[in-house]
Each structure stands twice: as C-alpha cells, then as structure tokens.
Amino acid sequence: MKARAMSSACLLLFALVLCGCGPPEGGGPASGAVRDDRLVVLGPSLVELMWELDLGDLIVAVDRYVSWPPELAALPRVGGYLDPSLEAIIDLHPTSIHSVGRNPDLEDLAFEAGLVGGYRTYRFDTLEDVFESARLLCLTYGEEGGYAAFAERVEGALDSLSALVEREGLTGTSVLLLITRVEGSGSTVSVGEGTFLRDVVERLGLELSAPDRGCYPTLSIESVVAIQPD
C-alpha cells in the first residue's frame, strides 16, 4: 500500500513539474510598432512554464534539451545555454531572447540586433521564483488573469499532494528525483539543492535526497544506490 501510494505521489509530482518554473531580470513590456511575438527560449523549465501559460505559439526556437511539450518537438534547436548558436538564432528573426540564467553573448546579440523585446533572464532557485516568473510573463505577453488561474492550479496540486503524503503516512520520506539520462552513459541527472524542485518536495512534506554538489548533479547508477533514498 505504501509503495503504491508513493508511486502515485511521484507521478503527480512529475505532472506538477510540467506546470512549472525565476523572475525576469531585464526588459519590460514590448512597445512600438513591432510586436514581441517571436521568442527564442533556452531552458526546458522556462519552455514548459510558457506553454502552461498559453504562450507556446510565440516560441520559434528552443534549446537542445527541451523534450516537452511534444507540440514543440519540430521547432528549430539553437544549441544550449552555454553554447548557443548565435547565427541560428539571428537567422530566425526573433523579437526577443529568453534564457535561464544570464549569458553575455545572448545579451550582446539582442542588443546589437535591436530586438524589440530584448534579452530576458530567469532564475529557478525557489518555488517563489516560479510564481513570480509566471506573473511577469502574463503581464508582458498575456493577461494578469492568466497568472491567477495558473497560481490557483499549481497551489491546488501542491495542497492535494501534501494531503496525500500525510494521509498515507509518508511525511518525512526521502525522495531522490532523477530528471534525465545522460545519453551514451550509465549516468543520470538528479535534482540538488538551490532548485525550485527542492521547494516542491519539501512543500509536500517529503525530504530531498541529493548529493552536496550543485543544483543538478550528474550521478552514476552506483551513486544513486549509495544515496539510499526511500
């Protein structure tokens, strides 16, 4: 019974992850004759957040790590946050560039190209960052009412999951979150400290099992076993 309940909680948790994800640090609402409606977005969580806010039709390119939603699978890939293809980005004639964390090359590209929406950066350090990002994205590209609906949906999911954890006697259970497999190896990327996912786990009354090295450390299978999560 406990294993089945834990499995259900994990499935719901990962469904919640798809709903979410730091506040923009640059730019403001688009102005002038040109609309900011061609967005290049680098960061899977940011892409997922925009999709949940019904902004997916504005995205014209994403980074190589984006795997959800499937509706965006055919979009051009422009490298990664650390190694973006500036030529590929500019060839798409974007009106703004968005990334998780600040990349000086992307910032310079947006400035030199005179993009109407500029370059916007986001943080994903806390759950509060997720909500603030959603609020500002709705103010810039959608409607403020859209943020209220998003916040209500996520808060409702968190409350339901927290109640499930408590009801099944799982409070304090240690959880190791593995988010992707490293292609061509036996390693996987896990969730560490300093991430909004850690806040989600703790909000549910669980404890995050994570190595003390970075926000998203890469672990071998042996390391996963050694951590011994519940």
Accessible surface in RSA format (square Angstrom, percent):
REM  Atomic radii and reference values for relative SASA: ProtOr
REM  Chains: A
REM  Algorithm: Lee & Richards
REM  Probe-radius: 1.40
REM  Slices: 20
REM RES _ NUM      All-atoms   Total-Side   Main-Chain    Non-polar    All polar
REM                ABS   REL    ABS   REL    ABS   REL    ABS   REL    ABS   REL
RES MET A   1   143.37  74.2 105.24  69.6  38.13  90.8  98.90  84.1  44.47  58.9
RES LYS A   2   127.55  62.2 121.65  74.6   5.90  14.0  73.08  65.8  54.47  58.0
RES ALA A   3    81.55  75.0  66.74 103.0  14.81  33.7  74.55 105.0   7.00  18.5
RES ARG A   4   152.43  64.0 144.67  73.7   7.76  18.5  71.10  97.2  81.33  49.3
RES ALA A   5     8.18   7.5   2.26   3.5   5.91  13.4   7.86  11.1   0.32   0.8
RES MET A   6    31.90  16.5  31.90  21.1   0.00   0.0  31.89  27.1   0.01   0.0
RES SER A   7    59.61  50.4  51.65  68.9   7.96  18.3  30.50  65.0  29.10  40.8
RES SER A   8    47.65  40.3  44.92  60.0   2.72   6.3  21.42  45.6  26.23  36.7
RES ALA A   9     2.67   2.5   1.78   2.7   0.88   2.0   2.20   3.1   0.47   1.2
RES CYS A  10    33.68  25.5  33.13  36.9   0.55   1.3  11.99  30.4  21.69  23.4
RES LEU A  11   124.89  69.6 118.55  84.8   6.34  15.9 118.94  83.5   5.95  16.0
RES LEU A  12    89.35  49.8  86.48  61.9   2.87   7.2  86.80  61.0   2.54   6.8
RES LEU A  13     2.14   1.2   2.14   1.5   0.00   0.0   2.14   1.5   0.00   0.0
RES PHE A  14    83.75  41.9  81.61  50.5   2.14   5.6  81.85  49.6   1.89   5.4
RES ALA A  15    53.34  49.0  44.42  68.6   8.91  20.3  47.86  67.4   5.47  14.5
RES LEU A  16    11.01   6.1   5.98   4.3   5.03  12.6   9.12   6.4   1.88   5.1
RES VAL A  17    28.68  18.9  26.55  24.0   2.13   5.1  28.68  24.9   0.00   0.0
RES LEU A  18    58.53  32.6  58.53  41.9   0.00   0.0  58.53  41.1   0.00   0.0
RES CYS A  19    19.82  15.0  19.82  22.1   0.00   0.0   0.03   0.1  19.80  21.3
RES GLY A  20     6.23   7.7   0.00   N/A   6.23   7.7   6.01  16.5   0.22   0.5
RES CYS A  21     0.00   0.0   0.00   0.0   0.00   0.0   0.00   0.0   0.00   0.0
RES GLY A  22     0.00   0.0   0.00   N/A   0.00   0.0   0.00   0.0   0.00   0.0
RES PRO A  23    20.95  15.3  20.95  19.1   0.00   0.0  20.95  17.3   0.00   0.0
RES PRO A  24    28.11  20.5  11.12  10.1  16.99  61.8  11.12   9.2  16.99 105.6
RES GLU A  25    80.72  46.3  46.16  34.9  34.55  82.3  29.09  56.3  51.63  42.2
RES GLY A  26    23.25  28.7   0.00   N/A  23.25  28.7  20.76  57.0   2.49   5.6
RES GLY A  27    66.51  82.0   0.00   N/A  66.51  82.0  25.37  69.6  41.14  92.1
RES GLY A  28    34.01  41.9   0.00   N/A  34.01  41.9  22.13  60.7  11.88  26.6
RES PRO A  29    99.84  72.8  85.35  77.8  14.49  52.7  85.35  70.5  14.49  90.1
RES ALA A  30    39.58  36.4  14.03  21.6  25.56  58.1  15.49  21.8  24.10  63.8
RES SER A  31    86.78  73.3  73.31  97.8  13.47  31.0  46.44  98.9  40.34  56.5
RES GLY A  32    72.33  89.2   0.00   N/A  72.33  89.2  40.44 111.0  31.89  71.4
RES ALA A  33   110.01 101.1  64.48  99.5  45.53 103.6  76.44 107.6  33.57  88.9
RES VAL A  34    91.84  60.4  85.39  77.3   6.45  15.5  89.84  78.1   2.00   5.4
RES ARG A  35   169.67  71.2 160.91  82.0   8.76  20.9  66.61  91.0 103.06  62.5
RES ASP A  36     9.40   6.6   0.81   0.8   8.59  20.3   0.81   1.9   8.59   8.6
RES ASP A  37    47.62  33.4  40.55  40.4   7.07  16.7   6.59  15.5  41.03  40.9
RES ARG A  38    90.27  37.9  90.27  46.0   0.00   0.0  32.31  44.2  57.96  35.1
RES LEU A  39     0.00   0.0   0.00   0.0   0.00   0.0   0.00   0.0   0.00   0.0
RES VAL A  40     0.00   0.0   0.00   0.0   0.00   0.0   0.00   0.0   0.00   0.0
RES VAL A  41     0.00   0.0   0.00   0.0   0.00   0.0   0.00   0.0   0.00   0.0
RES LEU A  42     0.83   0.5   0.31   0.2   0.51   1.3   0.38   0.3   0.44   1.2
RES GLY A  43     9.94  12.3   0.00   N/A   9.94  12.3   9.26  25.4   0.68   1.5
RES PRO A  44    49.21  35.9  49.16  44.8   0.05   0.2  49.21  40.6   0.00   0.0
RES SER A  45    29.27  24.7  27.99  37.4   1.28   2.9   5.05  10.8  24.22  33.9
RES LEU A  46     0.00   0.0   0.00   0.0   0.00   0.0   0.00   0.0   0.00   0.0
RES VAL A  47     0.00   0.0   0.00   0.0   0.00   0.0   0.00   0.0   0.00   0.0
RES GLU A  48    18.59  10.7  18.59  14.1   0.00   0.0   0.07   0.1  18.52  15.1
RES LEU A  49     0.00   0.0   0.00   0.0   0.00   0.0   0.00   0.0   0.00   0.0
RES MET A  50     0.00   0.0   0.00   0.0   0.00   0.0   0.00   0.0   0.00   0.0
RES TRP A  51    72.91  29.3  68.16  33.0   4.75  11.2  48.55  25.9  24.36  39.5
RES GLU A  52    41.18  23.6  28.02  21.2  13.17  31.3   3.46   6.7  37.72  30.8
RES LEU A  53    18.57  10.3   1.74   1.2  16.83  42.3   6.18   4.3  12.40  33.4
RES ASP A  54   127.42  89.3 103.80 103.3  23.63  55.9  34.60  81.4  92.82  92.6
RES LEU A  55     9.80   5.5   9.79   7.0   0.02   0.0   9.80   6.9   0.00   0.0
RES GLY A  56     5.22   6.4   0.00   N/A   5.22   6.4   1.10   3.0   4.13   9.2
RES ASP A  57   127.22  89.1  86.23  85.8  40.99  96.9  51.23 120.6  76.00  75.8
RES LEU A  58    24.80  13.8  24.80  17.7   0.00   0.0  24.80  17.4   0.00   0.0
RES ILE A  59     7.55   4.3   0.00   0.0   7.55  18.2   0.00   0.0   7.55  20.5
RES VAL A  60    22.21  14.6  18.03  16.3   4.18  10.1  19.84  17.2   2.37   6.4
RES ALA A  61     0.00   0.0   0.00   0.0   0.00   0.0   0.00   0.0   0.00   0.0
RES VAL A  62     0.00   0.0   0.00   0.0   0.00   0.0   0.00   0.0   0.00   0.0
RES ASP A  63     2.61   1.8   2.61   2.6   0.00   0.0   1.59   3.7   1.02   1.0
RES ARG A  64   110.99  46.6  87.58  44.6  23.41  55.7  40.91  55.9  70.09  42.5
RES TYR A  65   139.80  65.3 120.79  68.7  19.01  49.5  92.47  69.5  47.33  58.3
RES VAL A  66     8.11   5.3   2.04   1.8   6.07  14.6   2.04   1.8   6.07  16.5
RES SER A  67   103.14  87.2  71.11  94.9  32.03  73.8  49.13 104.6  54.01  75.7
RES TRP A  68    60.69  24.4  59.87  29.0   0.82   1.9  46.01  24.5  14.68  23.8
RES PRO A  69     3.31   2.4   0.99   0.9   2.32   8.4   0.99   0.8   2.32  14.4
RES PRO A  70    93.18  67.9  78.90  71.9  14.28  51.9  82.22  67.9  10.96  68.1
RES GLU A  71   116.68  67.0  81.34  61.5  35.34  84.1  50.19  97.1  66.49  54.3
RES LEU A  72    12.50   7.0  11.85   8.5   0.65   1.6  12.50   8.8   0.00   0.0
RES ALA A  73    67.08  61.7  48.33  74.6  18.75  42.7  50.40  71.0  16.68  44.2
RES ALA A  74   104.39  96.0  67.64 104.4  36.75  83.6  79.11 111.4  25.28  67.0
RES LEU A  75    40.29  22.4  34.46  24.7   5.83  14.7  35.06  24.6   5.23  14.1
RES PRO A  76    60.82  44.3  48.91  44.6  11.90  43.3  60.82  50.2   0.00   0.0
RES ARG A  77    90.64  38.1  65.79  33.5  24.85  59.2  45.38  62.0  45.27  27.4
RES VAL A  78     1.01   0.7   0.64   0.6   0.36   0.9   1.01   0.9   0.00   0.0
RES GLY A  79    13.74  17.0   0.00   N/A  13.74  17.0   8.30  22.8   5.44  12.2
RES GLY A  80     0.88   1.1   0.00   N/A   0.88   1.1   0.88   2.4   0.00   0.0
RES TYR A  81    71.29  33.3  67.60  38.5   3.69   9.6  50.67  38.1  20.61  25.4
RES LEU A  82   156.80  87.3 128.56  92.0  28.24  71.0 129.19  90.7  27.61  74.3
RES ASP A  83    80.16  56.2  65.35  65.0  14.81  35.0  43.50 102.4  36.66  36.6
RES PRO A  84    20.50  14.9   5.31   4.8  15.19  55.2   5.31   4.4  15.19  94.4
RES SER A  85    41.55  35.1  35.12  46.9   6.43  14.8  28.49  60.7  13.06  18.3
RES LEU A  86    57.05  31.8  55.62  39.8   1.42   3.6  55.80  39.2   1.24   3.3
RES GLU A  87   122.81  70.5 121.19  91.7   1.62   3.9  63.59 123.0  59.22  48.4
RES ALA A  88    34.98  32.2  27.04  41.7   7.93  18.0  33.15  46.7   1.83   4.8
RES ILE A  89     0.00   0.0   0.00   0.0   0.00   0.0   0.00   0.0   0.00   0.0
RES ILE A  90    61.73  35.1  58.44  43.5   3.28   7.9  58.44  42.1   3.28   8.9
RES ASP A  91   100.85  70.6  83.38  83.0  17.47  41.3  26.13  61.5  74.72  74.5
RES LEU A  92    36.56  20.4  33.97  24.3   2.59   6.5  36.56  25.7   0.00   0.0
RES HIS A  93   139.49  76.2 129.58  90.1   9.90  25.3  91.21  94.0  48.28  56.2
RES PRO A  94     6.98   5.1   0.39   0.4   6.59  23.9   0.39   0.3   6.59  40.9
RES THR A  95    14.98  10.7  13.83  14.0   1.15   2.8  14.98  20.1   0.00   0.0
RES SER A  96     0.00   0.0   0.00   0.0   0.00   0.0   0.00   0.0   0.00   0.0
RES ILE A  97     0.00   0.0   0.00   0.0   0.00   0.0   0.00   0.0   0.00   0.0
RES HIS A  98     0.00   0.0   0.00   0.0   0.00   0.0   0.00   0.0   0.00   0.0
RES SER A  99     0.00   0.0   0.00   0.0   0.00   0.0   0.00   0.0   0.00   0.0
RES VAL A 100    45.75  30.1  40.39  36.6   5.36  12.9  40.39  35.1   5.36  14.5
RES GLY A 101    26.75  33.0   0.00   N/A  26.75  33.0  26.57  72.9   0.18   0.4
RES ARG A 102   100.31  42.1  82.33  42.0  17.98  42.8  45.51  62.2  54.80  33.2
RES ASN A 103    11.50   7.9  10.53  10.2   0.97   2.3   1.11   2.7  10.39  10.0
RES PRO A 104    88.79  64.7  88.28  80.5   0.52   1.9  88.79  73.3   0.00   0.0
RES ASP A 105    78.66  55.1  75.92  75.6   2.75   6.5   4.20   9.9  74.46  74.3
RES LEU A 106     0.00   0.0   0.00   0.0   0.00   0.0   0.00   0.0   0.00   0.0
RES GLU A 107    67.00  38.5  66.06  50.0   0.93   2.2  19.90  38.5  47.10  38.5
RES ASP A 108    76.51  53.6  75.38  75.0   1.13   2.7  14.08  33.1  62.43  62.3
RES LEU A 109    24.16  13.5  22.23  15.9   1.93   4.9  23.81  16.7   0.36   1.0
RES ALA A 110     3.51   3.2   1.85   2.9   1.66   3.8   1.99   2.8   1.52   4.0
RES PHE A 111   171.81  86.0 153.36  95.0  18.45  48.0 161.42  97.9  10.39  29.7
RES GLU A 112   140.39  80.6 102.41  77.5  37.98  90.4  42.59  82.4  97.80  79.9
RES ALA A 113    45.11  41.5   8.33  12.9  36.79  83.7  20.39  28.7  24.72  65.5
RES GLY A 114    58.72  72.4   0.00   N/A  58.72  72.4  33.48  91.9  25.24  56.5
RES LEU A 115    25.98  14.5  11.96   8.6  14.02  35.3  14.19  10.0  11.79  31.7
RES VAL A 116    52.47  34.5  21.67  19.6  30.79  74.2  29.89  26.0  22.58  61.2
RES GLY A 117     3.17   3.9   0.00   N/A   3.17   3.9   2.02   5.5   1.15   2.6
RES GLY A 118    20.91  25.8   0.00   N/A  20.91  25.8  20.62  56.6   0.29   0.6
RES TYR A 119    17.27   8.1   4.54   2.6  12.74  33.1   4.54   3.4  12.74  15.7
RES ARG A 120     7.29   3.1   7.29   3.7   0.00   0.0   1.37   1.9   5.92   3.6
RES THR A 121     1.98   1.4   1.93   2.0   0.05   0.1   1.93   2.6   0.05   0.1
RES TYR A 122     1.18   0.6   0.23   0.1   0.96   2.5   0.19   0.1   1.00   1.2
RES ARG A 123    97.18  40.8  93.89  47.9   3.29   7.8  38.68  52.9  58.50  35.5
RES PHE A 124    16.60   8.3  11.01   6.8   5.59  14.5  11.31   6.9   5.29  15.1
RES ASP A 125    67.94  47.6  64.16  63.9   3.77   8.9  18.36  43.2  49.58  49.4
RES THR A 126    54.57  38.8  54.57  55.3   0.00   0.0  51.74  69.5   2.83   4.3
RES LEU A 127    19.52  10.9  19.52  14.0   0.00   0.0  19.52  13.7   0.00   0.0
RES GLU A 128   118.38  68.0 114.39  86.5   3.99   9.5  54.65 105.7  63.73  52.0
RES ASP A 129    15.24  10.7  15.07  15.0   0.17   0.4   0.17   0.4  15.07  15.0
RES VAL A 130     2.12   1.4   2.12   1.9   0.00   0.0   2.12   1.8   0.00   0.0
RES PHE A 131    14.85   7.4  14.81   9.2   0.04   0.1  14.85   9.0   0.00   0.0
RES GLU A 132    50.26  28.9  48.64  36.8   1.62   3.9  18.34  35.5  31.92  26.1
RES SER A 133     0.00   0.0   0.00   0.0   0.00   0.0   0.00   0.0   0.00   0.0
RES ALA A 134     0.00   0.0   0.00   0.0   0.00   0.0   0.00   0.0   0.00   0.0
RES ARG A 135    75.35  31.6  75.29  38.4   0.06   0.1  26.24  35.9  49.11  29.8
RES LEU A 136    46.38  25.8  45.92  32.9   0.45   1.1  46.18  32.4   0.19   0.5
RES LEU A 137     2.27   1.3   1.73   1.2   0.54   1.3   2.27   1.6   0.00   0.0
RES CYS A 138     3.91   3.0   3.52   3.9   0.40   0.9   0.40   1.0   3.52   3.8
RES LEU A 139    78.61  43.8  56.00  40.1  22.61  56.8  57.55  40.4  21.06  56.7
RES THR A 140    32.63  23.2  12.29  12.5  20.34  48.5   1.11   1.5  31.52  47.7
RES TYR A 141    35.69  16.7   6.32   3.6  29.37  76.4  12.32   9.3  23.38  28.8
RES GLY A 142    41.15  50.7   0.00   N/A  41.15  50.7  19.47  53.4  21.68  48.5
RES GLU A 143   136.86  78.6 128.42  97.2   8.44  20.1  47.82  92.5  89.04  72.7
RES GLU A 144   106.99  61.4  99.58  75.3   7.40  17.6  30.15  58.3  76.84  62.7
RES GLY A 145    50.03  61.7   0.00   N/A  50.03  61.7  36.84 101.1  13.19  29.5
RES GLY A 146    34.78  42.9   0.00   N/A  34.78  42.9  28.91  79.3   5.88  13.2
RES TYR A 147    47.12  22.0  47.12  26.8   0.00   0.0  26.13  19.6  20.99  25.9
RES ALA A 148    59.29  54.5  52.64  81.2   6.65  15.1  55.85  78.6   3.44   9.1
RES ALA A 149    54.56  50.2  45.95  70.9   8.62  19.6  50.91  71.7   3.65   9.7
RES PHE A 150     1.52   0.8   1.34   0.8   0.19   0.5   1.52   0.9   0.00   0.0
RES ALA A 151    17.53  16.1  17.38  26.8   0.15   0.3  17.53  24.7   0.00   0.0
RES GLU A 152   132.59  76.1 121.72  92.1  10.87  25.9  48.97  94.7  83.62  68.3
RES ARG A 153   104.30  43.8  91.69  46.7  12.61  30.0  70.14  95.9  34.16  20.7
RES VAL A 154     5.21   3.4   4.91   4.4   0.30   0.7   5.21   4.5   0.00   0.0
RES GLU A 155    62.06  35.6  62.06  46.9   0.00   0.0  32.04  62.0  30.02  24.5
RES GLY A 156    33.78  41.7   0.00   N/A  33.78  41.7  31.72  87.1   2.06   4.6
RES ALA A 157    35.77  32.9  25.95  40.0   9.82  22.3  33.86  47.7   1.91   5.1
RES LEU A 158     0.08   0.0   0.08   0.1   0.00   0.0   0.08   0.1   0.00   0.0
RES ASP A 159    81.45  57.1  75.80  75.5   5.65  13.4  27.41  64.5  54.04  53.9
RES SER A 160    73.72  62.3  60.89  81.3  12.82  29.5  36.12  76.9  37.60  52.7
RES LEU A 161     3.83   2.1   3.68   2.6   0.15   0.4   3.83   2.7   0.00   0.0
RES SER A 162    36.21  30.6  35.06  46.8   1.15   2.6   8.19  17.4  28.02  39.3
RES ALA A 163    48.12  44.2  40.60  62.7   7.52  17.1  45.79  64.5   2.33   6.2
RES LEU A 164    23.58  13.1  23.58  16.9   0.00   0.0  23.58  16.6   0.00   0.0
RES VAL A 165     0.49   0.3   0.49   0.4   0.00   0.0   0.49   0.4   0.00   0.0
RES GLU A 166   129.22  74.2 117.23  88.7  11.99  28.6  36.32  70.2  92.91  75.9
RES ARG A 167   164.17  68.9 128.76  65.6  35.41  84.3  74.39 101.7  89.77  54.4
RES GLU A 168    44.81  25.7  25.73  19.5  19.07  45.4   4.55   8.8  40.25  32.9
RES GLY A 169    59.17  73.0   0.00   N/A  59.17  73.0  34.82  95.6  24.34  54.5
RES LEU A 170     0.60   0.3   0.18   0.1   0.42   1.1   0.60   0.4   0.00   0.0
RES THR A 171    92.14  65.5  68.43  69.4  23.71  56.5  60.76  81.6  31.38  47.4
RES GLY A 172    34.03  42.0   0.00   N/A  34.03  42.0  20.18  55.4  13.85  31.0
RES THR A 173    11.13   7.9   7.72   7.8   3.41   8.1   5.64   7.6   5.49   8.3
RES SER A 174    22.66  19.1  21.36  28.5   1.30   3.0  17.04  36.3   5.62   7.9
RES VAL A 175     9.51   6.3   6.94   6.3   2.58   6.2   9.51   8.3   0.00   0.0
RES LEU A 176    24.39  13.6   4.43   3.2  19.96  50.2   4.43   3.1  19.96  53.7
RES LEU A 177     2.43   1.4   2.22   1.6   0.20   0.5   2.43   1.7   0.00   0.0
RES LEU A 178    71.22  39.7  51.47  36.8  19.75  49.6  51.58  36.2  19.64  52.9
RES ILE A 179    77.64  44.2  42.91  32.0  34.73  83.7  49.05  35.3  28.59  77.6
RES THR A 180    72.96  51.9  60.16  61.0  12.79  30.5  44.74  60.1  28.22  42.7
RES ARG A 181   143.61  60.3 129.84  66.2  13.77  32.8  56.08  76.6  87.52  53.0
RES VAL A 182    53.34  35.1  48.95  44.3   4.39  10.6  53.34  46.3   0.00   0.0
RES GLU A 183   139.90  80.3 118.92  90.0  20.97  49.9  63.93 123.7  75.97  62.0
RES GLY A 184    83.47 102.9   0.00   N/A  83.47 102.9  45.31 124.3  38.16  85.5
RES SER A 185    50.17  42.4  28.27  37.7  21.90  50.4  40.74  86.7   9.43  13.2
RES GLY A 186    51.86  64.0   0.00   N/A  51.86  64.0  38.13 104.6  13.73  30.7
RES SER A 187    25.97  21.9  25.09  33.5   0.88   2.0   1.98   4.2  24.00  33.6
RES THR A 188    13.43   9.6  13.43  13.6   0.00   0.0   8.77  11.8   4.66   7.0
RES VAL A 189    24.62  16.2  24.62  22.3   0.00   0.0  24.62  21.4   0.00   0.0
RES SER A 190     0.00   0.0   0.00   0.0   0.00   0.0   0.00   0.0   0.00   0.0
RES VAL A 191     0.00   0.0   0.00   0.0   0.00   0.0   0.00   0.0   0.00   0.0
RES GLY A 192     0.00   0.0   0.00   N/A   0.00   0.0   0.00   0.0   0.00   0.0
RES GLU A 193    77.33  44.4  74.90  56.7   2.43   5.8  47.34  91.6  29.99  24.5
RES GLY A 194    39.10  48.2   0.00   N/A  39.10  48.2  33.30  91.4   5.80  13.0
RES THR A 195     1.67   1.2   0.77   0.8   0.91   2.2   0.77   1.0   0.91   1.4
RES PHE A 196     4.53   2.3   4.53   2.8   0.00   0.0   4.53   2.7   0.00   0.0
RES LEU A 197     7.30   4.1   7.20   5.2   0.10   0.2   7.20   5.1   0.10   0.3
RES ARG A 198    73.29  30.8  73.29  37.4   0.00   0.0   3.49   4.8  69.80  42.3
RES ASP A 199    39.26  27.5  34.45  34.3   4.81  11.4  11.60  27.3  27.66  27.6
RES VAL A 200     4.55   3.0   4.55   4.1   0.00   0.0   4.55   4.0   0.00   0.0
RES VAL A 201     0.12   0.1   0.12   0.1   0.00   0.0   0.12   0.1   0.00   0.0
RES GLU A 202    80.69  46.3  64.11  48.5  16.58  39.5  23.01  44.5  57.68  47.1
RES ARG A 203    90.65  38.1  70.84  36.1  19.81  47.2  39.79  54.4  50.85  30.8
RES LEU A 204     1.92   1.1   0.74   0.5   1.19   3.0   0.74   0.5   1.19   3.2
RES GLY A 205    28.11  34.7   0.00   N/A  28.11  34.7  25.32  69.5   2.79   6.2
RES LEU A 206     7.60   4.2   2.08   1.5   5.52  13.9   2.08   1.5   5.52  14.8
RES GLU A 207   102.10  58.6 100.32  75.9   1.79   4.3  31.79  61.5  70.32  57.4
RES LEU A 208    25.83  14.4   2.14   1.5  23.69  59.5   2.27   1.6  23.56  63.4
RES SER A 209    16.28  13.8  10.16  13.6   6.12  14.1   8.06  17.2   8.22  11.5
RES ALA A 210    30.25  27.8   0.00   0.0  30.25  68.8   0.45   0.6  29.80  78.9
RES PRO A 211    22.39  16.3  11.93  10.9  10.46  38.0  21.86  18.0   0.54   3.3
RES ASP A 212   143.77 100.7 113.77 113.2  30.01  71.0  40.11  94.4 103.66 103.4
RES ARG A 213   127.77  53.6 110.53  56.3  17.24  41.1  66.17  90.4  61.60  37.3
RES GLY A 214    53.11  65.5   0.00   N/A  53.11  65.5  37.61 103.2  15.50  34.7
RES CYS A 215    57.38  43.4  52.49  58.5   4.90  11.5  10.38  26.3  47.01  50.7
RES TYR A 216    87.88  41.0  66.44  37.8  21.44  55.8  60.20  45.2  27.68  34.1
RES PRO A 217     9.22   6.7   0.62   0.6   8.60  31.3   9.22   7.6   0.00   0.0
RES THR A 218    67.53  48.0  54.94  55.7  12.59  30.0  32.89  44.2  34.64  52.4
RES LEU A 219     1.11   0.6   0.55   0.4   0.55   1.4   1.11   0.8   0.00   0.0
RES SER A 220    42.04  35.5  37.60  50.2   4.43  10.2  30.68  65.3  11.36  15.9
RES ILE A 221    98.70  56.2  97.94  73.0   0.77   1.8  97.94  70.5   0.77   2.1
RES GLU A 222   127.84  73.4 120.13  90.9   7.71  18.4  69.41 134.3  58.42  47.7
RES SER A 223    33.95  28.7  28.75  38.4   5.20  12.0  11.53  24.6  22.42  31.4
RES VAL A 224    27.05  17.8  26.73  24.2   0.32   0.8  26.73  23.2   0.32   0.9
RES VAL A 225   103.25  67.9  94.78  85.8   8.47  20.4 101.18  87.9   2.07   5.6
RES ALA A 226    78.03  71.7  48.67  75.1  29.36  66.8  58.77  82.8  19.26  51.0
RES ILE A 227    51.90  29.5  27.19  20.3  24.71  59.6  34.00  24.5  17.91  48.6
RES GLN A 228   145.85  81.6 121.94  89.1  23.92  56.9  31.66  67.4 114.19  86.6
RES PRO A 229    46.24  33.7  26.85  24.5  19.39  70.5  26.99  22.3  19.25 119.6
RES ASP A 230   124.43  87.2  62.77  62.5  61.65 145.8  31.12  73.2  93.31  93.1
END  Absolute sums over single chains surface
CHAIN  1 A    11251.8       8620.6       2631.2       6465.4       4786.4
END  Absolute sums over all chains
TOTAL         11251.8       8620.6       2631.2       6465.4       4786.4
